[in-house]
Amino acid sequence: MTSYNDKSSHPLPPDTAWIDYFNGEKTPQSDWLYSSLGNTPHIMGYFVLTEVLQGFQSDKGFKIARDLLLGMPFMAMGGLDLALQSART
């Protein structure tokens, strides 16, 4: 049995799924995310967090999303060097 702390068993929804979800857009990804929240543990990545939070226009929406997303386990993905190298290619 996989424990909750085993992040390999958790899906990492892409930023577009979260953005559509918070904007109330009905897409296959946002529908899946909506139906899986509370039933499936998710992980969050730093780049996904950045992309999602950058889209908020109001402080209230930003804080609600931030608090929800920061409650998830985070997974290190690549690191700073890889991110900077990837940005140049």
C-alpha positions in Angstrom: 0.0 0.0 0.0 1.3 3.5 -0.9 1.3 6.0 1.8 0.2 9.6 1.5 3.8 10.8 1.8 4.9 8.7 -1.2 4.6 11.6 -3.8 5.2 9.2 -6.7 1.5 8.1 -6.3 0.1 11.6 -6.5 -0.8 13.3 -9.8 0.7 16.7 -10.6 -2.1 18.7 -12.3 -0.7 21.1 -14.9 -1.0 24.8 -14.5 -3.6 25.0 -17.2 -5.9 22.7 -15.2 -5.6 24.9 -12.1 -6.0 28.1 -14.1 -9.2 26.8 -15.8 -10.4 25.5 -12.4 -10.0 28.8 -10.6 -11.5 30.7 -13.6 -14.5 28.5 -13.7 -13.7 27.3 -17.2 -15.1 23.9 -18.1 -12.4 21.8 -19.7 -11.6 18.1 -19.5 -8.6 18.9 -17.2 -10.6 21.2 -14.9 -13.5 18.7 -14.7 -11.0 16.0 -13.7 -9.4 18.3 -11.2 -12.7 19.3 -9.7 -13.9 15.6 -9.4 -10.6 14.5 -8.0 -10.1 17.2 -5.3 -10.8 15.7 -1.9 -10.6 12.1 -3.3 -7.1 12.0 -4.8 -4.0 13.6 -3.1 -2.2 15.9 -5.5 1.3 17.3 -5.5 2.3 20.8 -6.4 5.4 22.1 -8.3 7.0 25.5 -7.8 6.6 26.5 -11.4 3.0 25.4 -11.5 2.3 27.5 -8.3 4.0 30.5 -9.9 2.0 30.3 -13.1 -1.3 29.8 -11.3 -0.9 32.6 -8.8 0.3 35.1 -11.4 -3.1 35.0 -13.0 -5.0 36.4 -10.0 -6.2 40.0 -10.2 -7.6 40.3 -6.7 -5.8 39.9 -3.4 -8.7 37.8 -2.1 -8.6 35.3 -4.9 -4.8 35.1 -4.7 -4.8 34.4 -1.0 -7.5 31.7 -1.3 -5.6 29.9 -4.1 -2.3 30.4 -2.3 -3.6 28.8 0.9 -5.2 25.9 -0.9 -2.1 25.2 -3.1 0.4 25.6 -0.2 -1.5 22.9 1.7 -0.3 20.3 -0.8 3.0 18.5 -0.7 5.6 20.0 -3.0 7.9 18.1 -5.3 11.3 19.5 -6.4 11.4 19.3 -10.1 14.6 20.0 -11.9 15.9 22.9 -9.8 17.0 26.4 -10.5 19.9 25.5 -12.8 17.7 23.4 -15.1 15.0 26.0 -15.2 17.4 28.7 -16.2 19.1 26.5 -18.8 15.7 25.5 -20.2 14.7 29.1 -20.5 17.6 29.8 -22.8 16.8 27.0 -25.3 
